[in-house]
Amino acid sequence: MAGIGVPQFYSKPHRYSDNFELRRFSSYGSHPRPETDFFEFYWAHHFPAGRLFATLRWLFVDILFRRPFWGHQPPLRRPIGIFQAAVTVLALILLVAVTDSLGLDVGLAENSAALLGRILTVVAVLAVLVLLLAGGFLTRSLADARFYLSRSPGSLKARNEIRAEGLALLHALHDAGTYQRIIIVGHSLGSVIGLDLLRLAWDELRHPDPALADAPADDYPTTLAENFEELVDSLPRNPDPEEMAQWQHAQHELWNESRRRGMRWLVTDFITLGSPLAHADFLLSRSNAGFQERKAQREYPECPPIDDRGGTFYSRRYTVEDGWYTLGNGSPRNALVAHHGAPFAVTRWSNAYFPRWLFFGDLVGGPLARQFGRGVRDVAVRAESLRRRSRRDVFPWVHSHYWRLDPQASAIRELEEEALRREKQTGDLPGSERLRQDILDRKESLQQRRRELDKSSGTQVAYLALVDFLRLNNQKAAKNYPAPPGPPLRR
């Protein structure tokens, strides 16, 4: 929260969960962010302690050697191909060395045998160093991924418990009568869990509730829903930033329209950081063809959604038993509703990732539009404001730097605070105005250098991208959002 610029926040009881280890932070309302509650959804305790050997076995057998490198999509083809070739060569060297040590004649000269021994020694030392430096990542983060993504029956119970708790929290937030909108942010494996919660909760919360509808007559707004297919057709295959902004604005306006029809769904944005969903065709299915089939069956949602027999929205007849008798004449009603695989008709999906280059960048995350549709907003990011490929960009450390302030950002913030202090002074102090202008000039110089790097590298500072995602329509939220129909809001 401090890294994305929330100035002050305080802790409050969680209130909406039976897990008393969870925390809720509240921020004071300020421009352009309204008063906001930040909830933590913790799930790692459902998994047993990670075991290094089991995690390495999963990494090698189920991930790195499950298929030949040419069977992977281009982003993974080169690194996995290099790794497979290196391991194959080392295995052959080890086989030859062992055979020679047993006294079997393999035709090796004495110098060659010594060289192979030195190579194996160096590799062993490097492997030990990697395990020492990245052992925590292997036994915690990667072990959790193994449990959640594994198809073994032993992981089923933990997955179901996580999803049940997450759904209970989402239902509690929807039922609280307190919130105008909900944003879900998922980092790494949390993004996979977040997608599961979205697709499951959407099926339960997409139907209109008559008690929440704006008007009891037949004048519900349906313009955007009726013309949604035309909106999808107008979205290019590779939209530029302006076209993507127009698409996400239309999604948000459709969410507003659906809310006025009584839709209970409050999730306006899904934000993913360093998401392994970039490799969904490999992690969520045995093959790319299988993954595409599961999306066509609407098990996994796309953005924009896949049509359901010619359209995303369909007219459903809601009966008296559904509660529609509260609208006046007691007769059944028809209402437009999106199908069960279309949460991203009204929910925007924004994704940040560190581009990969050799050992720089995030090997876990990546762009998601190729996997989940051209309506996903992908933003390439970097760890530091004024340089690329620094030590903070090296994997796996870069994987946890999406929301951390970098040194230049801290310097700019300090300059802003100093300029404000100078502005509040009376101006009677000698040189006060000159010092204030000097501070502003230094701040502008840093920001100009950052803008130049943004343009030349095609990346944005990671924490700034997250701030941008979180501030989508926040000015409107602070001033012009209508209160949710129904009971008055309470804090």
C-alpha positions in Angstrom: 0.0 0.0 0.0 2.9 2.4 0.8 4.5 1.5 -2.5 1.5 2.5 -4.6 1.1 5.9 -3.0 -1.6 5.4 -0.3 -0.6 8.2 2.0 -2.2 7.1 5.3 -4.0 3.9 6.3 -5.0 2.2 9.5 -6.0 -1.3 10.5 -9.5 -2.4 11.2 -11.1 -5.8 12.1 -11.6 -7.9 9.0 -15.3 -8.5 9.9 -16.1 -10.5 6.7 -14.1 -13.7 7.3 -13.8 -16.5 9.9 -10.1 -16.4 9.5 -8.9 -14.1 12.2 -5.4 -13.9 10.8 -6.6 -11.8 7.8 -6.3 -8.0 7.9 -8.2 -5.1 6.5 -6.7 -1.6 6.0 -8.7 1.5 5.4 -7.4 4.7 3.8 -8.7 8.1 4.3 -10.5 9.6 1.3 -8.4 11.9 -0.8 -8.4 13.2 -4.4 -8.6 11.2 -6.6 -9.1 8.1 -4.4 -12.3 7.8 -2.3 -12.2 6.2 1.1 -11.1 2.6 0.4 -10.8 -0.7 2.2 -7.9 -3.0 1.3 -8.6 -6.7 2.2 -6.0 -9.4 2.3 -7.0 -12.9 1.2 -4.4 -15.4 2.5 -4.5 -19.0 1.3 -1.0 -20.5 1.7 -1.8 -22.2 5.0 -4.0 -24.7 3.2 -0.9 -26.3 1.6 1.5 -28.5 3.5 5.1 -27.4 3.9 7.0 -27.5 0.6 9.6 -30.2 0.1 12.5 -29.3 -2.0 12.9 -32.7 -3.8 9.2 -33.0 -4.6 9.1 -29.4 -5.9 12.2 -30.0 -8.1 10.7 -33.2 -9.4 7.5 -31.3 -10.4 9.6 -28.5 -12.0 11.6 -30.9 -14.1 9.1 -33.6 -15.0 5.8 -31.7 -15.2 7.1 -28.3 -16.4 10.6 -28.4 -18.1 10.6 -31.9 -19.6 6.9 -32.6 -20.1 7.1 -31.8 -23.8 10.0 -31.0 -26.2 10.9 -27.3 -26.4 9.5 -27.0 -29.9 6.1 -27.9 -28.5 5.9 -24.7 -26.4 4.7 -21.3 -27.3 7.4 -18.8 -28.5 7.9 -17.0 -25.2 9.0 -20.3 -23.5 10.5 -22.1 -26.5 14.0 -20.6 -26.2 14.6 -20.7 -22.4 13.2 -24.2 -22.1 15.1 -25.3 -25.2 18.4 -24.0 -23.7 17.7 -25.7 -20.4 16.7 -29.0 -22.0 19.9 -29.0 -24.1 22.1 -28.1 -21.1 20.6 -30.8 -18.9 20.9 -33.4 -21.7 24.6 -32.5 -22.3 25.3 -32.7 -18.5 23.5 -36.0 -18.3 25.7 -37.4 -21.1 28.9 -36.0 -19.4 27.8 -37.6 -16.1 27.1 -40.9 -17.8 30.5 -40.9 -19.5 32.3 -39.9 -16.2 30.6 -42.6 -14.2 31.3 -45.2 -16.9 35.0 -44.2 -16.9 35.2 -44.3 -13.1 34.0 -47.9 -13.2 36.9 -48.9 -15.3 35.0 -49.4 -18.5 36.8 -48.3 -21.6 34.8 -45.5 -23.3 37.8 -44.2 -25.3 38.5 -41.1 -23.3 41.9 -39.7 -22.9 43.2 -38.9 -19.4 43.0 -35.1 -20.1 39.4 -35.4 -21.3 38.3 -37.4 -18.3 39.8 -34.7 -16.0 38.1 -32.0 -17.9 34.7 -33.7 -17.6 35.3 -34.1 -13.8 36.0 -30.4 -13.5 32.9 -29.5 -15.5 30.7 -31.7 -13.2 32.4 -30.1 -10.1 31.6 -26.6 -11.3 28.0 -27.5 -12.1 27.6 -29.1 -8.7 28.9 -25.9 -7.0 26.6 -23.7 -9.1 23.6 -26.0 -8.3 24.4 -25.7 -4.5 24.6 -21.9 -4.8 21.3 -21.7 -6.7 19.6 -23.8 -4.0 21.1 -21.6 -1.3 20.0 -18.4 -2.9 16.7 -19.5 -4.3 15.8 -22.3 -1.9 13.1 -20.2 -0.2 11.5 -19.5 -3.5 11.5 -23.2 -4.4 10.1 -24.4 -1.1 7.5 -21.7 -0.7 6.3 -19.9 -3.8 7.0 -22.7 -6.3 5.9 -25.4 -3.9 2.5 -23.6 -3.5 2.2 -23.5 -7.3 2.9 -27.2 -7.5 0.1 -27.9 -5.0 -2.5 -25.7 -6.6 -1.7 -26.5 -10.3 -1.1 -30.2 -9.8 -3.7 -32.6 -11.1 -3.0 -35.1 -8.4 -6.0 -36.0 -6.1 -4.0 -34.9 -3.1 -4.3 -31.3 -4.0 -8.0 -31.3 -4.6 -9.0 -30.7 -0.9 -6.7 -27.6 -0.6 -8.0 -26.1 -3.8 -11.6 -26.5 -2.8 -10.9 -25.0 0.6 -9.2 -21.9 -1.0 -12.0 -21.4 -3.5 -14.7 -21.8 -0.8 -13.1 -19.2 1.5 -12.5 -16.8 -1.4 -16.1 -17.1 -2.6 -17.4 -16.6 0.9 -15.4 -13.4 1.2 -16.6 -12.1 -2.2 -20.2 -12.8 -1.2 -19.8 -11.1 2.2 -18.4 -8.0 0.5 -21.3 -7.9 -2.0 -23.9 -8.4 0.8 -22.4 -5.8 3.1 -24.2 -2.9 1.5 -21.1 -0.8 2.1 -19.1 -0.9 -1.1 -19.7 0.7 -4.5 -17.1 -1.3 -6.4 -14.6 -4.1 -5.8 -11.1 -4.5 -7.4 -9.3 -7.8 -7.3 -5.5 -7.8 -7.4 -3.6 -11.0 -7.8 0.2 -11.5 -7.9 1.8 -14.7 -9.2 -0.2 -17.7 -8.1 -2.7 -15.3 -6.5 -3.7 -14.3 -10.1 -4.7 -17.9 -10.9 -6.7 -18.1 -7.7 -8.3 -14.7 -8.5 -9.4 -15.9 -11.9 -10.9 -19.0 -10.4 -12.8 -16.9 -7.8 -14.0 -14.5 -10.6 -15.4 -17.2 -12.9 -17.1 -19.0 -10.0 -18.5 -16.0 -8.3 -19.7 -14.4 -11.6 -22.1 -17.3 -12.2 -23.8 -16.6 -8.9 -23.8 -12.8 -8.9 -24.5 -12.0 -12.6 -28.3 -12.2 -12.4 -30.3 -9.0 -11.7 -31.9 -8.6 -8.3 -35.2 -6.8 -8.6 -34.7 -5.1 -5.2 -31.6 -3.4 -6.6 -33.1 -2.3 -10.0 -33.4 1.5 -10.6 -37.0 1.5 -12.0 -40.0 -0.8 -11.6 -41.1 -0.2 -15.2 -39.9 -1.5 -18.5 -37.4 1.3 -19.2 -34.2 -0.5 -18.0 -31.2 0.7 -20.0 -30.1 -2.0 -22.4 -28.4 -0.1 -25.2 -24.8 -1.2 -24.6 -25.8 -4.8 -23.8 -27.9 -5.1 -27.0 -25.0 -3.7 -29.1 -22.2 -5.5 -27.3 -21.3 -7.7 -30.3 -20.7 -4.6 -32.4 -18.5 -3.2 -29.7 -16.4 -6.4 -29.7 -16.2 -6.4 -33.5 -14.8 -2.9 -33.4 -11.9 -3.9 -31.1 -8.8 -4.5 -33.3 -6.8 -7.7 -33.0 -3.8 -5.7 -31.6 -5.3 -2.6 -30.1 -3.1 0.4 -29.4 -3.2 2.1 -26.0 -6.0 4.6 -27.1 -8.1 1.8 -28.5 -7.6 -0.3 -25.4 -8.6 2.7 -23.3 -11.8 3.0 -25.3 -12.6 -0.7 -24.9 -12.1 -0.6 -21.1 -14.2 2.6 -20.8 -17.0 0.8 -22.7 -16.7 -2.2 -20.4 -17.1 0.1 -17.4 -20.1 1.9 -18.9 -21.7 -1.5 -19.5 -21.0 -2.4 -15.8 -22.9 0.8 -14.9 -25.7 0.0 -17.2 -26.0 -3.5 -15.8 -26.0 -2.2 -12.3 -28.9 0.0 -13.1 -30.8 -3.1 -14.3 -30.1 -4.6 -10.8 -27.0 -6.7 -11.4 -25.3 -7.5 -8.1 -21.8 -7.9 -9.5 -19.5 -5.2 -8.0 -16.1 -6.3 -9.5 -15.1 -3.6 -11.9 -11.4 -4.5 -12.3 -9.2 -7.6 -12.2 -5.5 -6.7 -12.0 -2.8 -9.4 -12.4 1.0 -9.0 -11.7 3.6 -11.5 -12.8 0.9 -14.0 -13.6 1.7 -17.6 -14.7 -1.6 -17.4 -16.6 0.8 -16.3 -19.4 1.5 -20.0 -19.8 -2.1 -21.1 -19.3 -2.2 -23.4 -22.3 0.6 -25.3 -20.6 -0.3 -25.1 -16.9 -4.1 -25.4 -17.1 -4.2 -28.1 -19.8 -2.2 -30.9 -21.3 -2.0 -29.1 -24.7 -2.9 -25.8 -26.4 -5.7 -27.5 -28.3 -7.1 -28.8 -25.0 -6.9 -25.3 -23.5 -8.7 -23.7 -26.5 -11.4 -26.4 -26.2 -11.9 -25.6 -22.5 -12.3 -21.9 -23.4 -14.8 -22.7 -26.1 -16.8 -24.7 -23.5 -16.7 -21.5 -21.4 -14.8 -23.2 -18.5 -12.2 -20.5 -18.7 -13.4 -17.0 -19.6 -12.0 -14.8 -22.3 -11.8 -11.0 -22.7 -13.9 -10.2 -24.8 -16.2 -13.1 -23.9 -16.9 -15.9 -26.4 -20.4 -15.8 -27.9 -23.0 -18.1 -26.6 -25.1 -19.1 -29.6 -24.7 -15.8 -31.3 -24.4 -13.3 -28.4 -23.0 -12.5 -25.0 -26.2 -11.2 -23.5 -29.5 -13.2 -23.6 -33.0 -12.5 -22.4 -34.0 -14.6 -19.4 -37.5 -14.8 -18.1 -37.5 -14.2 -14.3 -40.5 -15.6 -12.5 -42.4 -14.6 -9.4 -40.2 -17.1 -7.4 -37.1 -15.1 -8.4 -38.5 -12.1 -6.5 -39.7 -10.0 -9.5 -43.2 -9.6 -8.0 -41.6 -6.7 -6.0 -41.6 -4.6 -9.2 -45.3 -3.9 -9.2 -47.7 -6.0 -11.1 -46.5 -9.4 -9.9 -46.0 -10.8 -13.4 -42.9 -12.5 -14.7 -40.3 -10.3 -16.3 -37.6 -10.6 -19.0 -34.2 -9.2 -18.4 -30.9 -9.1 -20.3 -28.1 -11.0 -18.6 -24.6 -12.1 -19.7 -23.9 -15.8 -20.0 -21.9 -17.6 -17.3 -18.6 -17.4 -19.2 -18.7 -13.6 -19.6 -17.4 -11.9 -16.5 -15.1 -9.8 -18.7 -18.0 -8.2 -20.5 -18.3 -5.8 -17.5 -15.0 -6.4 -15.7 -11.7 -4.9 -17.0 -8.6 -7.0 -17.0 -5.2 -5.2 -16.7 -1.9 -7.1 -16.5 1.7 -6.0 -15.7 4.8 -8.1 -16.5 8.6 -7.7 -16.7 9.7 -8.6 -20.3 12.1 -11.5 -20.5 15.6 -11.2 -21.9 18.2 -13.9 -21.0 18.2 -14.0 -17.2 16.6 -10.6 -16.8 12.8 -10.2 -16.4 10.1 -12.3 -15.0 10.1 -15.9 -16.2 6.8 -16.6 -14.4 4.7 -13.7 -15.8 4.1 -12.4 -19.3 1.5 -10.9 -21.6 -2.0 -12.5 -21.3 -3.8 -11.2 -24.3 -2.5 -14.1 -26.4 -4.0 -16.6 -24.0 -7.2 -14.8 -22.9 -8.2 -12.4 -25.6 -7.3 -9.1 -27.1 -9.3 -7.2 -24.5 -6.7 -7.8 -21.8 -4.6 -4.7 -21.2 -1.0 -5.8 -21.1 1.7 -3.4 -19.8 5.4 -4.1 -19.9 7.2 -2.7 -16.8 10.6 -2.3 -15.3 11.9 -2.2 -11.7 13.7 1.1 -11.7 12.6 4.5 -13.0 15.8 5.6 -14.8 17.4 2.3 -16.1 16.6 -1.1 -17.5 18.2 -4.4 -16.7 19.5 -3.5 -13.3 20.2 -6.1 -10.6 16.6 -5.7 -9.5 15.5 -7.0 -12.9 17.2 -10.4 -12.4 14.9 -13.4 -11.9 13.6 -14.5 -9.4 14.1 -11.3 -7.4 12.3 -9.2 -10.0 9.2 -11.4 -9.5 8.4 -9.6 -6.2 9.2 -6.0 -7.3 5.9 -5.0 -8.9 4.7 -2.7 -6.1 8.0 -1.5 -4.6 9.0 2.1 -4.8 12.4 2.5 -6.6 15.1 5.0 -5.5 14.2 7.6 -8.1 10.5 7.4 -7.2 11.4 8.0 -3.5 13.6 10.9 -4.6 10.7 12.5 -6.6 8.4 12.0 -3.7 10.8 13.7 -1.3 11.2 16.6 -3.8 7.4 17.0 -4.0 7.2 17.1 -0.2 10.0 19.7 0.0 8.4 21.8 -2.6 5.1 21.8 -0.7 6.9 22.8 2.5 8.5 25.7 0.6 5.2 26.7 -0.8 3.7 27.0 2.6 6.4 29.4 3.8 5.6 33.1 3.8 8.2 33.8 1.2 10.0 36.3 3.5 13.0 34.0 3.9 15.9 34.9 1.7 16.1 32.7 -1.4 12.9 30.7 -0.5 11.3 31.1 -3.9 14.5 30.3 -5.7 15.0 27.1 -3.6 11.5 26.0 -4.3 11.9 26.6 -8.1 15.2 24.6 -8.0 13.4 21.7 -6.3 10.7 21.8 -9.0 13.3 21.9 -11.7 15.1 18.8 -10.3 11.8 17.0 -10.1 10.9 17.8 -13.7 14.4 16.7 -14.8 13.9 13.3 -13.2 10.4 12.9 -14.6 11.6 13.9 -18.1 14.4 11.3 -18.0 11.8 8.7 -16.9 9.5 9.7 -19.8 12.3 9.4 -22.3 13.1 5.9 -21.0 9.4 5.0 -21.1 9.4 5.9 -24.8 12.7 4.3 -25.8 12.1 1.0 -23.9 8.4 0.5 -24.3 8.1 -0.1 -20.5 6.7 1.7 -17.6 7.8 1.8 -13.9 6.1 -1.2 -12.3 4.6 0.6 -9.3 3.3 3.4 -11.5 1.5 0.9 -13.7 -0.2 -0.6 -10.7 -1.2 2.9 -9.5 -2.6 3.6 -12.9 -4.6 0.3 -12.8 -6.0 1.2 -9.4 -7.0 4.7 -10.3 -9.2 3.8 -13.3 -12.3 5.9 -13.0 -11.4 6.8 -9.4 -12.1 10.4 -9.9 -15.6 9.5 -11.1 -15.9 7.1 -8.2 -15.1 9.9 -5.8 -17.7 12.3 -7.2 -20.2 11.0 -9.7 -20.8 7.3 -8.9 -24.5 6.8 -7.9 -24.9 5.0 -4.6 -25.9 1.4 -5.0 -29.7 1.0 -5.0 -31.1 -0.5 -1.9 -30.2 0.2 1.7 -28.1 3.3 2.4 -24.4 3.0 2.5 -22.8 2.6 5.9 -19.2 2.6 7.0 
